Amino acid sequence: MRKNLITKAGMLRLKDELNQLWRVERPDVTKKVSWAASLGDRSENADYQYNKKRLREIDRRVRYLSKRVEELQVVEALPDNTGKIFFGAHVEVESEQGEIRRFQIVGYDEIFDRKDVISVDSPMAMALLQKEEGDEVIVRTPEGKAVWYVNRIRYGAAEAAQ
């Protein structure tokens, strides 16, 4: 049940990646492929084979990002009730054992290579949605149920740092 939501910052990162691939990396790799092809026998030319493969990878990622950017809905506005957890919220939760976790609830496309976010489709986020500070949350995981308490809810980058 993946939702096509993304934060404004997440969309900027995707567009920056798309721009970098299309305007910087692809032209550079295309030049390398042309140069390597001009050397003659392509079957034993490692430069040609590697860069041709890299060009296919870039093209595949550019196609994916181009489609994905069109499908995504940017969530910019704060919710009417900032005392509850919704998409984009920075949340601090604490387990029964005293373990504290801080993260932002974001879209699927924003979770890769980041430890400070969770997907809105994750079990934790789904259990947290519409909860308030002080609420007890039961999260269903493959290992069983886990109990967490909502310590803090913030919206926006400046407020999250507080």
C-alpha positions as CSV (number, residue, x, y, z in Angstrom):
1,M,0.0,0.0,0.0
2,R,2.7,2.5,-1.0
3,K,1.5,6.1,-1.0
4,N,3.0,8.5,-3.6
5,L,3.8,11.2,-1.0
6,I,7.1,13.0,-0.6
7,T,8.4,16.0,1.4
8,K,9.5,19.1,-0.4
9,A,13.2,18.4,0.6
10,G,12.8,14.8,-0.7
11,M,11.5,16.0,-4.0
12,L,14.5,18.5,-4.3
13,R,16.9,15.6,-3.7
14,L,15.3,13.5,-6.4
15,K,15.3,16.4,-8.9
16,D,19.0,17.1,-8.0
17,E,19.9,13.5,-8.6
18,L,18.0,13.5,-11.9
19,N,19.7,16.8,-13.0
20,Q,23.2,15.4,-12.0
21,L,22.7,12.2,-13.9
22,W,21.2,13.9,-17.0
23,R,23.4,17.0,-17.3
24,V,26.7,15.9,-15.8
25,E,27.2,12.2,-15.6
26,R,25.5,11.1,-18.9
27,P,27.3,13.5,-21.2
28,D,30.7,12.6,-19.5
29,V,30.0,8.8,-19.9
30,T,28.8,9.4,-23.5
31,K,32.1,11.1,-24.4
32,K,34.0,8.2,-22.9
33,V,32.0,5.6,-24.9
34,S,32.6,7.6,-28.1
35,W,36.3,7.8,-27.4
36,A,36.6,4.1,-26.5
37,A,34.6,3.2,-29.7
38,S,37.0,5.2,-31.8
39,L,39.9,3.0,-30.7
40,G,38.6,0.1,-32.8
41,D,37.8,-3.5,-31.6
42,R,35.0,-3.0,-29.0
43,S,34.8,-6.7,-28.0
44,E,38.1,-6.5,-26.0
45,N,37.9,-2.8,-25.0
46,A,37.3,-2.6,-21.2
47,D,36.7,1.1,-21.3
48,Y,34.0,0.8,-23.9
49,Q,32.3,-2.1,-22.2
50,Y,32.4,-0.6,-18.7
51,N,31.1,2.9,-19.9
52,K,28.5,1.4,-22.1
53,K,27.2,-0.6,-19.1
54,R,27.3,2.6,-16.9
55,L,25.4,4.5,-19.6
56,R,22.6,1.9,-19.5
57,E,22.5,2.2,-15.7
58,I,22.3,6.0,-15.9
59,D,19.5,5.8,-18.6
60,R,17.6,3.3,-16.5
61,R,17.8,5.6,-13.4
62,V,16.9,8.7,-15.4
63,R,13.8,6.9,-16.8
64,Y,12.7,5.8,-13.3
65,L,13.3,9.2,-11.7
66,S,11.5,11.0,-14.6
67,K,8.4,8.9,-14.1
68,R,8.6,8.9,-10.3
69,V,8.8,12.7,-10.1
70,E,5.6,13.0,-12.1
71,E,3.8,10.5,-9.9
72,L,4.7,11.9,-6.5
73,Q,2.6,14.4,-4.5
74,V,4.7,16.9,-2.5
75,V,3.3,17.5,1.0
76,E,4.3,21.1,1.9
77,A,1.6,22.3,4.2
78,L,1.6,21.7,7.9
79,P,-1.4,19.7,9.1
80,D,-4.2,21.6,10.8
81,N,-3.5,19.9,14.1
82,T,0.3,19.9,14.7
83,G,-0.3,18.1,18.0
84,K,-0.9,14.9,16.2
85,I,1.4,12.8,14.0
86,F,1.0,13.0,10.3
87,F,3.2,12.7,7.2
88,G,6.3,14.8,7.6
89,A,6.3,14.8,11.4
90,H,9.6,14.6,13.3
91,V,8.8,12.2,16.1
92,E,10.6,11.0,19.3
93,V,9.4,7.7,20.7
94,E,10.6,5.7,23.7
95,S,10.2,1.9,24.2
96,E,9.3,0.2,27.4
97,Q,13.0,-0.6,27.9
98,G,13.9,3.1,27.7
99,E,15.3,3.0,24.1
100,I,14.7,6.4,22.4
101,R,14.4,6.8,18.7
102,R,14.0,10.0,16.7
103,F,13.0,10.1,13.1
104,Q,10.8,11.8,10.5
105,I,7.9,10.1,8.7
106,V,8.6,10.5,5.0
107,G,7.7,8.9,1.7
108,Y,9.2,5.6,0.3
109,D,11.5,7.5,-2.1
110,E,13.3,9.3,0.8
111,I,14.3,6.4,3.0
112,F,17.3,5.1,1.2
113,D,20.8,5.8,2.7
114,R,19.3,7.6,5.6
115,K,18.9,6.5,9.3
116,D,16.9,9.5,10.5
117,V,13.7,8.7,8.6
118,I,11.0,6.0,8.3
119,S,8.6,5.3,5.5
120,V,5.0,6.3,6.0
121,D,4.1,2.7,5.0
122,S,6.3,1.1,7.7
123,P,4.5,-0.6,10.7
124,M,5.9,1.9,13.1
125,A,4.7,4.9,11.1
126,M,1.3,3.4,10.5
127,A,0.9,2.8,14.2
128,L,2.0,6.3,15.0
129,L,-0.3,8.2,12.6
130,Q,-2.8,10.5,14.4
131,K,-1.3,9.8,17.8
132,E,-0.4,12.6,20.2
133,E,2.4,13.3,22.7
134,G,2.1,10.9,25.7
135,D,0.1,8.3,23.7
136,E,1.1,4.6,24.0
137,V,1.5,2.9,20.6
138,I,1.5,-0.8,19.9
139,V,3.6,-1.6,16.8
140,R,3.1,-5.0,15.2
141,T,6.3,-6.5,13.9
142,P,7.4,-9.9,12.7
143,E,8.9,-10.5,16.1
144,G,5.6,-9.7,17.9
145,K,4.1,-6.6,19.4
146,A,6.2,-3.7,20.7
147,V,5.0,-0.9,22.9
148,W,6.3,2.6,22.3
149,Y,5.4,6.0,23.9
150,V,5.3,9.2,22.0
151,N,7.6,11.8,23.7
152,R,7.7,14.6,21.1
153,I,6.1,15.7,17.8
154,R,7.5,18.5,15.7
155,Y,7.0,19.8,12.2
156,G,9.4,21.7,9.9
157,A,13.3,21.5,9.8
158,A,13.9,24.3,12.3
159,E,11.4,22.9,14.8
160,A,12.8,19.4,14.5
161,A,16.2,20.5,15.8
162,Q,14.7,21.8,19.1
